[in-house]
Amino acid sequence: GWARIALQVVQTVGTVAATWGGGPWWGLVATIGHTAFWAMYDTYTAEEQVHEQPSIADLKIQTSSLGKVIAQLWGTDRVAGNVFWATDKVEHQERDSTGGKGGPEVTSVEKTYTVSWAIGLADCRMTGPMSDILRILRDTTLFMDRSQTGDGAITGWSIHDGVEGYVVGGNGGIGGGNLDASGTVTAVDGSGAITALTITVAGSGYHVSDQGDDEDDFAFNRSEATTGSGASIWVTSISHNTLPDNWAFYRGTSDQLPDPTIEADKGVGNVPAWPFRCYVVITDDDLGRSGRTYNYTFELSQRDGGALLVDVVTALCTAAGLVGQIDTTDLPAGNVNMAIVSIEAVRAPLEQLAQMFRFYTVESGIILKFRKRGSGAIIATIPADALDAGENHHGESGLQLTRRQQLDMPTMLSLTYTDKEQNYQQSVQRAQRYLPTGAIENARMVSTNLVLEKARARQTVQELLQDAWLQRQPMRTVLPRAYAYLEPGDRIVVEARGLSYGIVLTEVAYGQPGLVEIQAFADTAWIVDAPGQSPGGDQIPPPE
């Protein structure tokens, strides 16, 4: 300002006077003095410097999808969920000042962000409430795993200040010399900081000691103190085996209460309890400096080991209004792990279950009967002279067989399924039928929402392909009224052309004068892994 200009004028006049009266040397001394003066002046009059991290432009959370289908889940499967409530991101500032003591003060302002939000996981009206969350992935990092011992397991660490001979192993272990070590967190505080750590080794000679005031920093040393300082490890991430304190899990019961975090935002009495909806609420989720919301995926369990097949079939039929109109007596035993994540008819998941668990459905009056392949005894053996019955003729056509063309048959079948061993990602198993040279390839695909193990999926796709070829030849005939007791799903043996055909009835129609028309496919129970006995016929012509 004006004061600085006035001082500069006075100093200039002083320098000229010193040079005039004392010579060039006095002028040089005056110039040096003026320079020192201005350095001190600028130091004491300098304004505070503030280095501030820019705020993020958008404090809104990621949008959720309106009308997105909430998963219906049996057993255990992985779901992503859908955000249905969230606060705006909250900015937090941490100021760190340096300098002063005669110099300018420099202040750094670091900004971090938190958000509270609710993520819907499953609709429990048809399946019943969920039992637990088994694992959580935050982006691609394991965040929580119920199977971990103690308070969690180390999922990432780095080594610093170490001597030669210490490396991070590919499995997250630490190797030194000829011994390998792995670490397990045995205690964490509320914020996730590690307060106790155990090192497990293949031999002896290692121990862990706390380092300074930092709870995340431990020294990794040989037990012989004279051999050196060892290596210090810095834990960069851990997975919990329980939900953090700022998480709330609602299982989807009929009597669950409104969440207090949402009530604090919307007001008490303004928040529904969302009965039969399974969801989580995360309070003040730490988003760090970036402010980016995480992508959480959840391994959600409705029943440990999988839901019973009979319970799933009953629930689906009940949802379709078939109350008291189904018979599940002959269903195979099995455990179902499956999530329905799209709007579809009840028939779609039932067909998938029938393919994977090798059962079929038939109508008997007003009752739907679910039967595993091979269930029930062979209830009749029909001789050739009883076939093609008619009022004025008998046995002219016998058993009518219609063979599908080879070009219409699959030569390779691919099954797409959810693979538990691949972290619930989609996997494919294939079965191939080898044909003569020059035959035309015909590939088909089958997909299912079920969670399967690799061996089970491989066996199933092989059975499905063999089924398709063995059942390429539907059969039809007309029987006399003596066989009016037959109904769809019955296993019988038909004798014709000197052969015995083991078949399963698919349709039974009654006509005048008391005739019974049946349609059937070959009984393929014997290709399924131990669901029943092989058919009673002497010979079953293989497909050509």
Order of alpha helices (4+ residues) and beta strands (2+ residues): alpha-alpha-beta-beta-beta-beta-beta-beta-beta-beta-beta-beta-beta-beta-beta-beta-beta-beta-beta-alpha-beta-beta-beta-alpha-beta-beta-beta-alpha-beta-beta-beta-beta-beta-beta-beta-alpha-beta-beta-beta-beta
